[in-house]
Amino acid sequence: AVRYLYVAAILWLDQSGRITFRISKTNRDYLRELAKHSQAGEPFSSLTALFERAVYRGETPDAELCGTMQMLLERIQHADAATESR
């Protein structure tokens, strides 16, 4: 679930034109690319940190982690919508 939530965020940001998805990019590449979009940048940064803790540090993902990641994904989507409405 952790991977799916993270990929969903990347694909959402790609579809909205905030970043460009490329299989060769790293998480840091996406963070740098998104830095100019402050509305979605902060929740994506937090989402990335949670993703990396679970995937690279081996922390066991639980319902709370997935719930937090889902909330951050929703914040990214709402930030994106708020930016477009301006």
N, C-alpha and C positions, 0 to 999 in steps of 0.2 A: 504494500500500500504506500509506503514511503516513497518508493521510486515512481510510482504512478502519479502521486500528488506533485512531485517535483517536475516530472516531465509535463504534466498538465499545465503547470505554471509557465514553463518555457514555451510550450506550444501556444498558449494563450497570448503571451507577450509577443511572440513571433507573428501571430495572426493579426494582432493589433498594430503591428509596425514599430513596436518599441525596441525590439531586438531582432536579429536575424539568426534563425536556427541553423547551425552547422554541426554535423556530427564531430568534427575535429575541435570544436571549442571546449574550453574548460569552464567550470563554474565561475572562476575569476574573470574569464573573458566576458561572460554574461553580466556579471556584476559591474565591470568597467563600462560596458556598453549601456547598461541601464542607469548608470550614475547621473546622466543628464535628465532623467525622468524621475524627479524626486518623489512624486506621489506613489509610484509603484516600487521605487528603489528600496525603501526601508523595509516593507514587508517581504520583498524578495530576498533581501540580505538576511533577514531573520529565518526565512524558509530555508535558505541555503545552509545556514549554520546548523539547523536541526537535521537537515538531510545528511550533511557531512558527519555529524555526531553518530547518526544511526548506521550509515553505510561504511564510513572509513574508520571510525573509532570503535565500532562494534557494539555500541549501546543497543540494548534490546528495545525495539520499537513497541510501544504499548498503545492502548486506546487513547490515552491522554496525549501522547506525542502526535498521533494521527489526527486527533481532533484539533490540536493547535495548528498543525500544518494545513488542515482544511480551512480553518479560520483565516490563516495568512493568505491562502489562495483566494479566498473570497475578498479579502482586503485588496489584493492585487487587482482583481477583476473590477471592484468598485472604484479603485483609484484610476484605473484605465477609463472607465465610463465617465468619471468626473472630469478627467482631463479632456476627453472628446467633447463634452457638453459646453466647454468654455469657448 
